[in-house]
Amino acid sequence: MQWLLNLPTVLWRRLLLVLQGVGALFALVGTGLGALFGKGGTLAGRLGAALTEPASQRRVFAVLRLFQPNLVLKRRIIAAYPSNGVTAIATRRADVADILSRDADFGVVYAPRMEMITGGENFFLGMQDTPRYTQDVSNMRLAVRRDDVPSIVVPCVAQAAGEIVGAVPGAIDVPQALTQPVAAHLLDHYFGTPGPSQAAIVEWTTLLFWYLFIDLKADPELDAKATAAAAEFRAWLDGHIASRRAGEGAKDDILGRCIAMGDAGLPGMSDLGIRNNLIGLLIGELPTLSAAANLALDELLGRPEAFAGACEAARMGDDAALAAHVFEALRFRPLNPVIYRRAMCDTVIAGGQFRRRRIRKDTMVLAANLSAMFDPLEIPDAASFRTDRPWEVYMLWGYGLHSCFGAYINHAVLPAMLKPLLAQPNLRRAPGSRGQIDTAGTPFPQHLHLEFDT
């Protein structure tokens, strides 16, 4: 009889799926008409800009969840990695989670570019579930310890962010003055890898993250820049490891722990292995922390009630409430709206369902984690901004075997990074375009000017 008791809930969620999809379709038609009759640039340019807005992305996924939850296109969308020229897009939460959990059927694709960056070796983010993957992840878990987060990582970030905000005269360019410097400071203080300069480590990690995960079209100009940056990064880090080993003495940071593990003869912890694993971690740390902090902040600024709640939580020292606001904002503006995998064999998505689709070997499969976080079949009140959601709702840093290695660091660092700024009185956007995110030709926020009362 339990199915009978659950029937009203199931029917209500199905109705919400329909209402969301139909409403989003009408909204997208309006967006298209606005682009058609708009001014400035070409129609294609205006339409492309409108459809890449976060709200438009969510509407596109809402339409797909209703009408084509597993869409298969005979089109190559990702040119940076080999495929058979077919792309599948999964939008229901159950299917997204299923794809990201079936590592034997849907594999990570990053190995060729990982190997370019390291000069020949893969990094565990680009590995399948192999003994080498288990070895490298286990080694780095011994060095990057979860109990470091409250004792080392959060105090480091909180102090650096507080000093920066306390020193600015009521106006700040958030990426340049706060989020990038704080993330770089964490690399220096906790990872033991400051780079030859802050500017260099920011440039290297940003370029290489862009090259690995965002350069879907295989831009030759970016390829050349990434190749040069990778060579510089390798050379500096090789020299830095040698210097630390030769004369700087033992330090309890990530690099120091890795060197000690290598000295103890732990497999996979040669200087080359240490360098390659650190390159992968550093690429994943600095750009993502800075970008995610700015996307969350921008989303909050566009929601006055939620923004006021986040500012009040920061001023009152309510870290749990502040974190809830930050991560709910990121649900609406995740850094990565899709996670891509390649089919390792002929297989199916949503087996046994009406939405079942056959997936041929080497098809590129886009698992839309943004869509999954708004699926009304599984997320209560999905369209609303709510700060009482359980952490399991969020798919902000992947899912399954290849979830972000530093997800628990991100979970603690992002609120701590933004807290001193959000606590400032009358925090607001600077006038005009300066108060909006400017990516400066990159995929990441590079400028966002805010003001506050001193």
Secondary structure, DSSP 8 states (H G I E B T S, - for coil): -HHHHHHHHHHHHHHHHHHHHHHHHHHHHHHHHHHHT--SS-HHHHHHHHHTSHHHHHHHHHHHHHH-SEEEESS----SS---S-EEEE-SHHHHHHHHH-TTTEE---HHHHHHHHTS---GGG--SSHHHHHHHHHHHHHS-TTHIIIIIHHHHHHHHHHHHHHS-SEEEHIIIIIHHHHHHHIIIIIS---SSHHHHHHHHHHHHIIIII-TT--HHHHHHHHHHHHHHHHHHHHHHHHIIIII---SSHHHHHHHHHHTT-TT-SHHHHHHHHHHHHHHHHHHHHHHHHHHHHHHHT-HHHHHHHHHHHHHT-HHHHHHHHHHHHHHS-S-S-EEEEESSSEEESTTSTT-EEE-TT-EEEE-HHHHTT-TTTSTTTTS--S---GGG--SS--GGGS-TTHHHHHHHHHHHHHHHHTSTT-EE-SGGGGS-B-TTSSS--B-EEE---
